[in-house]
């Protein structure tokens, strides 16, 4: 219940203050969001499987975002940022769809 309340408060605060992302960080925001979604769906899958651990979730969430941003940053430094961004999105997208499929099978038994 606390997490849901925190989510609602965060959304309201974000809508009220209308934060802007600095131009230097804008290439990393979509990657960070997809990496965070991967951790969230992985956590939901673990919860439904009965093996959820909050410490593992937090470490997974933070490390996914940091590693994805680091890969894109290294790609930018090497001049292939767009290609590595696409690669990160594809890999994380596959993981997200795999987790969603497992969640669907668990909920609907199909």
Secondary structure by P-SEA (a helix, b strand, c coil): caaaaaaaaaaaaaaaaccccccccccaaaaaaaaaaaaaaaaaaaaaaccccaaaaaaaaaaaaaaaaaaaaaaaaacaaaaaaaaaaaaaaaaaaaaaaaaaaaaccc
